Every structure is written in C-alpha cells, then in structure tokens.
Amino acid sequence: MGFVGGDPTRKVSAAYLSSVDGFGIEELFYNGTAQLDSYRLEMLRTLSETKKIMVSEFVLDTINVASAIQNNLNEGFICFPRNSTNYNYTQIPNVVSNENSNDILTLGDAQNYLYLISTDSFVSKLDMINTIASTNFDVVLIDLFFEETPFTALEIEQLKTKANGGKRIVLSYINIGAAESYRYYWEDDWKKGNPNFLKKPYEGYEDELWVKFWKQDWKDIIYGNDNSYIKKIINAGFDGAYLDNVEAYYFLYFDD
C-alpha cells in the first residue's frame, strides 16, 4: 500500500492509487476454513469503487469453493480459489468461474483470473504455454521466468487470447518487498545485511529476505533502467505487473 510520506499511520497516497488498476490479496473469506477478515473487507469495499479487487482464497474443503467464489462476486471482487495441493500456485483449476467469451481490455472487465506463479507442473515452456492457451481465464498471472529463462514477447502474445477467442490480460508476478535467492539478480555472497537493503528473513519462505525497499540499490534492481526487473517484464510483452509484498512496510516500519 502507498502511504503519504511512507508512514502507515497516515492516509493512502492519491498518486499511488491513481497509478494502479487493482489490488490483490490472499485469504479474505477463507483461510483454510471460513474466516472472514472484516477489517480488510471494509477497506476493500472502499477501494473497489474504482479498482478491481483480486482475491486468492485458500479453501481446504472443495465443497466450499462455490461459496468462496460467490462471496467475492457479491462484493464485486474476482476470486481464485486454491486448496492444499495448490497452496503455492502450481496448478490450473479444471473449472473457470464465470467463464465468458468477452474481450477483456482492462482489469475492470475481468470476471475471473488464474494465479499460476510456479512452473513445477510443466515439463517445458511450450507445455506451459499450450496448457494456459487452452483455458478461458480472463486474466492470467504468471512469473516472468520459466525456471531461469524469461518468456519472450512472442510467447506471451500466444497467451493473450482465450481458447474461446476472447482477448485477455496477461500479468507478470514481481516481488518488490522481498529479495528471492533464486532470481537472476541474487549474488553468491548475499545474506542478511549484505547488501544493506537485505533486512531480515521472511518467515515461512526460506529463500526470501525482506528488503529496505527505499534503498536506491534495491530500486535499481526493480525499476528505472534497461536492466531492471520491470524493464524485462515490459520487454516480454506483459500487459502489466502484479506487485507482491507491497505491504513490506508493515513488517519493517516499526522494526529496529
């Protein structure tokens, strides 16, 4: 979230809001079982007046998938339900909620989405491309890389049409609040405190460290130059980027 002056005790920056088309969160109505997060729901209701809300629900019992989808649709949100075997976004669900043949020209047009940031289920780039191309999701969210090789603009273009002929949006995942040790930018001698933007371990994710996102060296990795992560996403022809761990301030702001 973008706060005025970077201070989370103050209001959301209007400039930040105007620069994004939507917000993505996890576990709003379901966190394994039904556990409504009322505090976040009220914030999202306000944001949804002008922005698309994308919710990834963790639903253990498949009997509750329809409920998770409907609860979000009732709020005007789009939902990606996942179970314990797909906790890390490795699989493509067999069913697309609110499947349609509409042309999806903006995020606001979307009625569903696919969240697939792992490549583990696919034997090759081509396998992954062909599998996604055969679906009718309105929005496809994938990683920039297949293993260590970035997708090309030609490959991403193949994903921009649904199997039923409608146009869709393809977004690239990017982690801007934590550094990942398996990324191209990571150097062998990096560890907590070296370089100085590597702040502290990300609990539950052994390959990641929270970053001091305001440090120029980290900014240079993410954006603003021809070798930046964002420039690689642009070069690959994605329609946009899904910024993960935007809430890094929450874990660092009051931290020594």
TASULKA-V32450 format. One record per residue. N is the residue number from 1. RES is the residue in three letters. PSI is psi as a letter, one per 40 degrees, with the letter a starting at -180 (* if undefined). OMEGA is omega in whole degrees, -180 to 180 (999 if undefined). Layout:
BEGIN
<<N RES PSI OMEGA> <N RES PSI OMEGA>>
END
This chain:
BEGIN
<<1 MET i 180> <2 GLY h -179> <3 PHE i 178> <4 VAL h -179> <5 GLY e -179> <6 GLY e -176> <7 ASP h -177> <8 PRO e 176> <9 THR e -179> <10 ARG i -173> <11 LYS i -180> <12 VAL h -179> <13 SER h 178> <14 ALA d 179> <15 ALA d 177> <16 TYR d -179> <17 LEU d -177> <18 SER e -176> <19 SER e -177> <20 VAL i -180> <21 ASP e -178> <22 GLY i 179> <23 PHE i 177> <24 GLY h 177> <25 ILE i 176> <26 GLU i 171> <27 GLU g 175> <28 LEU d 178> <29 PHE d -178> <30 TYR h 171> <31 ASN g -170> <32 GLY c 173> <33 THR i -179> <34 ALA h 179> <35 GLN g -178> <36 LEU h 174> <37 ASP g -173> <38 SER d -179> <39 TYR d -180> <40 ARG d -180> <41 LEU d -180> <42 GLU d 177> <43 MET d -177> <44 LEU d 176> <45 ARG d 178> <46 THR d -179> <47 LEU d -175> <48 SER e 177> <49 GLU d -179> <50 THR e -175> <51 LYS i 174> <52 LYS h 179> <53 ILE h -180> <54 MET h -175> <55 VAL h 173> <56 SER h -179> <57 GLU h 175> <58 PHE h -173> <59 VAL h -177> <60 LEU d -177> <61 ASP h -176> <62 THR d 179> <63 ILE e -178> <64 ASN e -179> <65 VAL d -179> <66 ALA d 179> <67 SER d 179> <68 ALA d 179> <69 ILE d -176> <70 GLN d 178> <71 ASN d 179> <72 ASN d 179> <73 LEU d 178> <74 ASN d 180> <75 GLU e -176> <76 GLY e 180> <77 PHE i 172> <78 ILE i -169> <79 CYS h 169> <80 PHE h -180> <81 PRO h 176> <82 ARG i -180> <83 ASN a -174> <84 SER d 180> <85 THR e -180> <86 ASN f -176> <87 TYR d -177> <88 ASN f 173> <89 TYR f -179> <90 THR e -170> <91 GLN i 173> <92 ILE h 179> <93 PRO i -180> <94 ASN d -175> <95 VAL h 175> <96 VAL h 178> <97 SER i 179> <98 ASN f 180> <99 GLU h -177> <100 ASN i 179> <101 SER e -179> <102 ASN i 169> <103 ASP h 179> <104 ILE h -175> <105 LEU d 175> <106 THR i 179> <107 LEU d 179> <108 GLY d 180> <109 ASP e -169> <110 ALA i 177> <111 GLN e 178> <112 ASN i 175> <113 TYR i 177> <114 LEU h 178> <115 TYR h -172> <116 LEU g -175> <117 ILE e 173> <118 SER i 177> <119 THR e -172> <120 ASP d -176> <121 SER e -173> <122 PHE i -176> <123 VAL e -178> <124 SER i 174> <125 LYS d -178> <126 LEU d 178> <127 ASP d -180> <128 MET d 180> <129 ILE d -179> <130 ASN d -179> <131 THR d 179> <132 ILE d -178> <133 ALA d -178> <134 SER e -179> <135 THR i 180> <136 ASN f 175> <137 PHE i 179> <138 ASP d 179> <139 VAL h 176> <140 VAL h 178> <141 LEU h -179> <142 ILE i 176> <143 ASP i 175> <144 LEU d -172> <145 PHE i 163> <146 PHE h -168> <147 GLU b -178> <148 GLU e -176> <149 THR h 180> <150 PRO i 172> <151 PHE i 178> <152 THR i 179> <153 ALA d 178> <154 LEU d 180> <155 GLU d 179> <156 ILE d 179> <157 GLU d 180> <158 GLN e -178> <159 LEU e -172> <160 LYS e 175> <161 THR h 177> <162 LYS i 180> <163 ALA d -180> <164 ASN e 175> <165 GLY e 179> <166 GLY i 177> <167 LYS i 176> <168 ARG i -178> <169 ILE h 177> <170 VAL h -178> <171 LEU i 176> <172 SER h 173> <173 TYR i 171> <174 ILE h 179> <175 ASN h -177> <176 ILE e -177> <177 GLY e 180> <178 ALA i 176> <179 ALA i -176> <180 GLU h -172> <181 SER e 179> <182 TYR e -180> <183 ARG i -177> <184 TYR d -175> <185 TYR e -174> <186 TRP h 179> <187 GLU i -170> <188 ASP d -176> <189 ASP e -180> <190 TRP i 176> <191 LYS i 179> <192 LYS h 179> <193 GLY e 179> <194 ASN h -1> <195 PRO i -169> <196 ASN e 177> <197 PHE e 176> <198 LEU h -167> <199 LYS d -176> <200 LYS i -179> <201 PRO i 177> <202 TYR h -175> <203 GLU h 180> <204 GLY e -179> <205 TYR g -172> <206 GLU e -179> <207 ASP e -175> <208 GLU i 174> <209 LEU h 173> <210 TRP i -178> <211 VAL i 167> <212 LYS g -169> <213 PHE e -179> <214 TRP e -180> <215 LYS h -175> <216 GLN d -179> <217 ASP d 177> <218 TRP d 178> <219 LYS d -179> <220 ASP d 176> <221 ILE d -173> <222 ILE d -173> <223 TYR i 170> <224 GLY e 179> <225 ASN i -173> <226 ASP e 179> <227 ASN e -176> <228 SER i 179> <229 TYR d -180> <230 ILE d 179> <231 LYS d 177> <232 LYS d 177> <233 ILE d 178> <234 ILE d -179> <235 ASN d -180> <236 ALA e 173> <237 GLY e 177> <238 PHE i 178> <239 ASP e -180> <240 GLY a -179> <241 ALA i 176> <242 TYR h -174> <243 LEU h 180> <244 ASP i 180> <245 ASN f 172> <246 VAL d -179> <247 GLU f 179> <248 ALA d 178> <249 TYR d -176> <250 TYR d -177> <251 PHE e -175> <252 LEU d -169> <253 TYR d -179> <254 PHE e -177> <255 ASP i 178> <256 ASP * 999>>
END
